[in-house]
Amino acid sequence: MYIPKINLMTEPQEAISFMQRYNFATIVTVKDGVPNATHLPFVIEQRGEKIVLISHFAKANPQADELLGCKPLVIFAEPHAYISTRHYEHDVNVPTWNYIAVHAYGHAVLLESEEEKIAVLERSINAFEAEYMQQWNALPHDYKYGLMKGITAFEIVVDDLQAKKKLSQNRSDKERRSIIEELGKSNDTTAKDIADRMQS
């Protein structure tokens, strides 16, 4: 990802927190020079110095067969906002777009045993709806086993993390305050998110 120095997110923990907050991501693989993408929820874990992304495909998804043949890319990108030139102090300007994005590259490992697949699903339950665990635990084993047969579970150990926050860092304080004020009043929740992040 192209990241000018001014837009570089330098703190790994900030990138990890961003991925955990905006965890519905796009995984991209390449086969025979052709990219393929699927949108999946990810559980993001820190294991010592390692960042691990955990998810699963439907087994019928052909992209599941591409995981081990390339270096997958997972793209986390959520809050964004159009930035009008009316906030700028000079007329010789063009509109732009503020956004945050994290690209995570790594090597995938398939989790193929029933125990490993159940662990992936239970990590997901704990991450997205812990209250559901009681209902999950009461489900019949045969039903759970049927689910296991229908998924390809995997984890990706990240070895290249690229994080960008384009938040009008190149503008004056007055211009930034104007942008924050307008975005903060927006009915668009992603625009409000950008306003909050511009203030932090």
Buried (B, 14 or more C-beta within 10 A) or exposed (E): EEBEEEBEBEEBEBBBEBBBEBBEBEBBBBEEEEEBEBEBEBBBBEEEEEBBBBBBBEBEBEBBEBBEEBBBBBBBBBBBBEBEEEBBEEEEBEEBEBBBBBBBBBBBBEBEEEEBBBBBBEBBBEBEEEEEEEEEEEEEEEEBEEEBEEBBBBBBBBEEBBBBBBBBBEBEEEBBBBBBEBBBEBEEEBBBBBBEBBEE
